Amino acid sequence: MNGFRVEKPLRIALLILASGLLASAASILWVLFAPNTFPGPGERVIFISRGQTFATVVDSLVSKGTVRSRFQFMVVAHALGGAERVQVGKYAARSGISNLELFLMLRSGRGNQLIQVTVPEGSRIRAQARIFARTLGIDSSRFARLAFDPLWARSLGIDESGLEGYLLPDTYNFYWEQDEREIQRRQVESFQKFFSDTLRARCGEFGWTVHQAVTFASIVEGEAVLDEERPIISGVYHNRIRKGMRLEADPTIQYSLEDGPRRLTYEDLKSNSPYNTYRYAGLPPGPVNNPGKAAILSALYPQGNGYLFFVANGRGGHWFTRTYDEHLHYVRIYKRDRRARAASASNSQRG
């Protein structure tokens, strides 16, 4: 009888202890492995930026409904440690991801997604800075400062005052907030890989340096709207150079304007800028944008033609002519059509 009295309280205590342990284990398993579910198709995108605290990361996860409980996610982070080491990047969380899986992904950087960025042909440094800031979250001011730094340019093998002309437009894959230096390094390496020994030899046939070839290509890029017109426009400028004529290229003046690009005035054509190819013969000091591969090839392999002039036809392309009288004829047509379009637009607004 005495033994029974001793044994029963012990068994009860053990049962209580076991129940407590099971409940604790169940709670721990729930906090670690229970799915974070959210409605709707697709995944929740998570951005972690440089200098962002872990607390603000968790606040963002909670506010977007990616995790069900701030407290539980913080418990996991403190239990595993390394919250201060979460990796900068762009991540995607599927519905059903656990706190454990999500935290380990952010801490290790595993799952950091590449972001595809297309840089348009003919974009200038500052335009590229805005594109990368919008798509990758980089510092656009730092990007521009680096690109105009001659010491940085020389460290990349470009012995010029900056990288204008050498940040090759293309489609790239970068990480969120990728270092601005790494972005420019990749672009310059792509340029150097493209500008092969064959193209360098071709420069020699024109008596050009690579810098002069890129400068010429940037003018062609700035003028061309239609892909098929690049080699034609290149041929026009080659013809003008051979005849000792000034290039009279609008993109070079646009590059010198502080408030450009905009419609040019006659006063703009009189400016004393070294980029004013209406006033000064030969090529300007450097590229006026970052030309694409097609423009570079067109600069070095122009279409053989007898054209010396061209003017916009109002439909995206140009009229090409051999004489100045022919050129003036099409200029008058262009101005007439422009006035008609302006009058039509004004009437539409009044209506």
C-alpha positions as CSV (number, residue, x, y, z in Angstrom):
1,M,0.0,0.0,0.0
2,N,2.9,2.4,0.9
3,G,4.6,1.6,-2.4
4,F,1.5,2.4,-4.3
5,R,1.3,5.9,-2.6
6,V,4.9,6.7,-3.6
7,E,4.6,5.4,-7.1
8,K,1.5,7.2,-8.1
9,P,2.7,10.8,-7.5
10,L,6.0,10.0,-9.3
11,R,4.1,8.7,-12.3
12,I,1.9,11.8,-12.3
13,A,5.0,14.0,-12.1
14,L,6.6,12.2,-14.9
15,L,3.5,12.5,-17.0
16,I,3.4,16.2,-16.3
17,L,7.0,16.6,-17.1
18,A,6.7,14.5,-20.3
19,S,3.7,16.5,-21.4
20,G,5.6,19.7,-20.7
21,L,8.5,18.5,-22.7
22,L,6.3,17.4,-25.6
23,A,4.5,20.8,-25.5
24,S,7.8,22.6,-25.5
25,A,9.1,20.4,-28.3
26,A,5.9,21.0,-30.3
27,S,6.2,24.7,-29.8
28,I,9.8,24.7,-30.9
29,L,9.0,22.7,-34.0
30,W,6.1,25.0,-34.7
31,V,8.3,28.1,-34.5
32,L,11.0,26.5,-36.6
33,F,9.2,24.5,-39.2
34,A,5.5,25.7,-39.4
35,P,4.8,27.1,-42.9
36,N,4.4,30.8,-43.5
37,T,1.5,31.0,-45.9
38,F,0.2,33.9,-47.8
39,P,-2.6,34.3,-50.4
40,G,-2.2,34.9,-54.1
41,P,0.0,33.3,-56.8
42,G,3.7,33.7,-57.1
43,E,6.3,34.6,-54.5
44,R,7.0,37.4,-52.1
45,V,10.1,39.4,-53.1
46,I,12.5,40.4,-50.4
47,F,15.1,43.2,-50.8
48,I,17.9,43.6,-48.3
49,S,20.0,46.7,-48.7
50,R,23.4,47.8,-47.6
51,G,23.3,49.3,-44.1
52,Q,19.8,47.9,-43.3
53,T,19.4,46.6,-39.8
54,F,18.0,43.1,-39.1
55,A,15.1,44.7,-37.2
56,T,14.0,46.6,-40.2
57,V,14.3,43.5,-42.4
58,V,12.0,41.7,-40.0
59,D,9.6,44.6,-39.9
60,S,9.4,44.5,-43.7
61,L,8.8,40.7,-43.7
62,V,5.9,41.2,-41.2
63,S,4.3,44.2,-43.0
64,K,4.2,42.3,-46.3
65,G,2.8,39.2,-44.6
66,T,5.8,37.0,-45.5
67,V,6.2,35.8,-41.9
68,R,3.3,35.2,-39.6
69,S,4.9,36.4,-36.4
70,R,7.7,38.9,-35.7
71,F,8.3,37.4,-32.3
72,Q,8.7,33.9,-33.6
73,F,11.0,34.9,-36.4
74,M,13.2,36.9,-34.0
75,V,13.3,33.8,-31.7
76,V,14.6,31.7,-34.6
77,A,17.2,34.4,-35.4
78,H,18.4,34.6,-31.9
79,A,18.5,30.9,-31.4
80,L,20.6,30.3,-34.6
81,G,22.7,33.4,-34.3
82,G,24.2,35.5,-37.1
83,A,21.3,37.9,-37.6
84,E,23.9,40.7,-38.2
85,R,25.3,38.7,-41.2
86,V,22.1,38.7,-43.4
87,Q,23.3,39.2,-46.9
88,V,22.4,42.1,-49.2
89,G,20.3,41.0,-52.1
90,K,17.0,40.2,-53.7
91,Y,15.3,37.0,-52.6
92,A,12.0,35.3,-53.3
93,A,10.0,33.5,-50.6
94,R,7.4,31.0,-51.7
95,S,4.2,30.5,-49.7
96,G,4.8,27.7,-47.1
97,I,8.4,28.6,-46.4
98,S,9.4,28.0,-42.7
99,N,11.0,30.5,-40.4
100,L,14.1,28.3,-40.2
101,E,14.4,28.0,-44.0
102,L,13.8,31.7,-44.6
103,F,16.3,32.8,-42.0
104,L,19.0,30.5,-43.2
105,M,18.5,31.7,-46.8
106,L,18.9,35.3,-45.8
107,R,21.9,34.7,-43.5
108,S,23.8,32.6,-46.1
109,G,22.8,34.6,-49.2
110,R,21.8,31.3,-50.8
111,G,19.0,32.2,-53.2
112,N,20.2,35.7,-53.8
113,Q,18.7,36.4,-57.3
114,L,20.4,37.8,-60.3
115,I,18.6,40.8,-61.8
116,Q,18.6,41.3,-65.6
117,V,19.3,44.9,-66.7
118,T,19.2,46.1,-70.3
119,V,21.3,49.2,-71.0
120,P,20.1,50.9,-74.2
121,E,22.5,51.7,-77.0
122,G,23.6,55.3,-77.0
123,S,22.9,55.9,-73.3
124,R,25.2,58.4,-71.5
125,I,26.8,57.8,-68.2
126,R,24.2,59.7,-66.2
127,A,21.4,57.9,-68.0
128,Q,23.0,54.5,-67.2
129,A,23.4,55.6,-63.5
130,R,19.6,56.2,-63.4
131,I,18.9,52.9,-65.0
132,F,21.1,50.9,-62.5
133,A,19.7,52.9,-59.6
134,R,16.2,52.1,-60.6
135,T,16.8,48.4,-61.2
136,L,19.5,47.5,-58.8
137,G,19.2,50.1,-56.0
138,I,22.7,51.4,-56.5
139,D,23.9,54.9,-55.7
140,S,23.6,56.8,-59.0
141,S,25.8,59.7,-57.9
142,R,28.6,57.3,-57.0
143,F,28.2,55.5,-60.3
144,A,28.6,58.8,-62.2
145,R,31.5,60.1,-60.1
146,L,33.4,56.8,-60.7
147,A,32.7,56.9,-64.4
148,F,34.1,60.4,-64.7
149,D,37.2,59.6,-62.6
150,P,40.3,59.4,-64.8
151,L,42.3,57.4,-62.2
152,W,39.5,54.8,-62.0
153,A,39.3,54.7,-65.9
154,R,43.0,54.0,-66.1
155,S,42.8,51.3,-63.6
156,L,40.4,49.5,-66.0
157,G,42.8,50.0,-68.9
158,I,41.1,53.1,-70.4
159,D,43.7,55.8,-70.6
160,E,41.1,58.6,-71.0
161,S,39.5,61.2,-68.8
162,G,36.6,58.9,-68.0
163,L,34.5,56.0,-69.1
164,E,32.0,57.7,-71.5
165,G,32.0,55.5,-74.6
166,Y,33.4,52.4,-72.8
167,L,30.4,51.3,-70.7
168,L,29.2,49.0,-73.3
169,P,25.4,48.8,-73.6
170,D,24.1,45.3,-73.4
171,T,21.9,43.0,-71.3
172,Y,23.6,42.1,-68.0
173,N,22.9,40.1,-64.9
174,F,23.8,41.7,-61.6
175,Y,22.8,41.3,-57.9
176,W,20.8,43.8,-56.0
177,E,23.0,46.7,-54.9
178,Q,26.0,45.3,-56.7
179,D,29.0,47.5,-56.1
180,E,29.2,50.3,-58.6
181,R,32.8,49.5,-59.4
182,E,31.9,45.9,-60.3
183,I,29.2,47.0,-62.6
184,Q,31.5,49.3,-64.5
185,R,34.3,46.8,-64.5
186,R,32.0,44.3,-66.1
187,Q,30.9,46.8,-68.8
188,V,34.4,47.8,-69.6
189,E,35.5,44.1,-69.8
190,S,32.6,43.5,-72.2
191,F,33.8,46.4,-74.3
192,Q,37.4,45.2,-74.4
193,K,36.4,41.7,-75.2
194,F,34.2,43.0,-78.1
195,F,36.8,45.4,-79.4
196,S,39.0,42.6,-80.7
197,D,42.4,42.7,-82.4
198,T,40.6,42.7,-85.8
199,L,38.7,45.9,-84.9
200,R,41.9,47.5,-83.6
201,A,43.6,46.7,-86.8
202,R,40.7,48.2,-88.7
203,C,41.1,51.4,-86.7
204,G,44.7,51.5,-88.0
205,E,43.4,51.5,-91.6
206,F,41.6,54.8,-90.9
207,G,44.5,56.2,-88.9
208,W,42.4,56.1,-85.8
209,T,43.0,55.3,-82.2
210,V,40.4,53.2,-80.4
211,H,39.3,56.3,-78.7
212,Q,38.7,58.1,-82.0
213,A,36.8,55.1,-83.4
214,V,34.5,55.0,-80.3
215,T,34.0,58.8,-80.6
216,F,33.0,58.4,-84.2
217,A,30.7,55.5,-83.3
218,S,29.0,57.5,-80.6
219,I,28.1,60.2,-83.2
220,V,26.7,57.5,-85.5
221,E,24.7,56.1,-82.6
222,G,23.4,59.5,-81.6
223,E,22.1,60.1,-85.1
224,A,20.7,56.7,-86.0
225,V,17.1,55.8,-85.1
226,L,16.7,52.9,-87.5
227,D,19.2,50.0,-87.2
228,E,19.6,49.8,-91.0
229,E,20.6,53.4,-91.2
230,R,23.7,53.2,-89.0
231,P,26.1,52.1,-91.8
232,I,24.6,54.7,-94.2
233,I,25.1,57.5,-91.6
234,S,28.6,56.3,-91.0
235,G,29.3,56.5,-94.7
236,V,28.1,60.1,-94.8
237,Y,30.5,61.1,-92.0
238,H,33.4,59.2,-93.6
239,N,32.7,61.1,-96.8
240,R,32.7,64.4,-95.0
241,I,35.9,63.7,-93.3
242,R,37.6,62.7,-96.6
243,K,36.5,65.9,-98.2
244,G,37.7,68.0,-95.2
245,M,34.1,69.1,-94.3
246,R,33.0,69.7,-90.8
247,L,30.9,66.9,-89.4
248,E,28.1,69.2,-88.2
249,A,26.6,66.5,-86.0
250,D,23.8,67.5,-83.7
251,P,24.6,64.8,-81.0
252,T,28.0,66.5,-80.3
253,I,26.3,69.8,-79.5
254,Q,23.6,68.1,-77.4
255,Y,26.4,66.5,-75.3
256,S,27.7,70.0,-74.4
257,L,24.4,71.4,-73.3
258,E,23.7,71.6,-69.6
259,D,19.9,71.5,-70.2
260,G,19.9,69.0,-73.0
261,P,18.9,67.0,-74.8
262,R,16.4,69.5,-76.4
263,R,15.7,71.1,-79.8
264,L,18.8,73.0,-80.9
265,T,18.8,76.7,-81.7
266,Y,21.0,78.7,-84.0
267,E,22.8,80.1,-81.0
268,D,23.7,76.5,-79.9
269,L,25.4,76.0,-83.3
270,K,27.6,79.0,-82.6
271,S,28.8,77.8,-79.2
272,N,32.5,77.7,-78.4
273,S,32.4,74.2,-77.0
274,P,35.1,71.8,-78.4
275,Y,32.2,69.4,-79.0
276,N,30.6,71.9,-81.5
277,T,31.3,70.1,-84.8
278,Y,29.5,72.8,-86.6
279,R,32.3,75.2,-85.6
280,Y,35.3,72.9,-85.3
281,A,36.5,70.4,-87.9
282,G,37.3,66.8,-87.1
283,L,36.1,64.6,-84.2
284,P,35.2,66.1,-80.8
285,P,37.5,65.4,-77.8
286,G,35.6,62.2,-76.9
287,P,32.5,60.0,-77.2
288,V,29.2,61.7,-76.7
289,N,27.4,58.6,-75.4
290,N,28.1,54.9,-75.0
291,P,27.7,53.3,-78.5
292,G,26.5,49.8,-78.9
293,K,28.2,47.0,-80.9
294,A,26.3,47.7,-84.1
295,A,27.3,51.4,-84.1
296,I,31.0,50.5,-83.5
297,L,30.9,48.0,-86.4
298,S,29.1,50.6,-88.6
299,A,31.8,53.2,-87.7
300,L,34.6,50.8,-88.8
301,Y,32.7,49.2,-91.7
302,P,30.7,52.1,-93.3
303,Q,28.4,51.7,-96.3
304,G,30.1,53.0,-99.4
305,N,27.9,55.8,-100.8
306,G,28.2,59.3,-102.2
307,Y,26.0,61.0,-99.6
308,L,27.2,64.1,-97.8
309,F,24.0,65.3,-96.1
310,F,21.0,63.9,-94.3
311,V,17.9,65.2,-92.6
312,A,15.2,63.6,-90.5
313,N,12.1,62.6,-92.6
314,G,9.7,62.8,-89.7
315,R,9.1,59.1,-89.7
316,G,12.0,57.9,-87.7
317,G,14.5,57.8,-90.6
318,H,16.3,60.2,-92.8
319,W,16.6,61.6,-96.3
320,F,20.1,61.2,-97.7
321,T,21.4,63.5,-100.4
322,R,24.6,64.2,-102.4
323,T,24.3,67.9,-102.9
324,Y,23.5,70.8,-100.7
325,D,20.6,72.0,-102.9
326,E,19.0,68.5,-102.5
327,H,19.6,68.7,-98.8
328,L,17.9,72.1,-98.6
329,H,14.9,70.7,-100.5
330,Y,14.3,68.0,-97.9
331,V,15.0,70.4,-95.0
332,R,12.1,72.6,-96.3
333,I,9.9,69.5,-96.5
334,Y,10.8,68.5,-93.0
335,K,10.1,72.0,-91.6
336,R,6.8,72.2,-93.5
337,D,5.7,68.8,-92.1
338,R,6.8,69.8,-88.6
339,R,4.7,72.9,-88.7
340,A,1.7,70.9,-89.9
341,R,2.1,68.4,-87.1
342,A,2.4,71.2,-84.6
343,A,-0.7,72.9,-85.9
344,S,-2.6,69.6,-85.9
345,A,-1.6,69.0,-82.3
346,S,-2.6,72.6,-81.3
347,N,-6.1,72.1,-82.9
348,S,-6.5,68.8,-81.1
349,Q,-5.8,70.4,-77.8
350,R,-8.3,73.3,-78.4
351,G,-10.9,70.7,-79.5
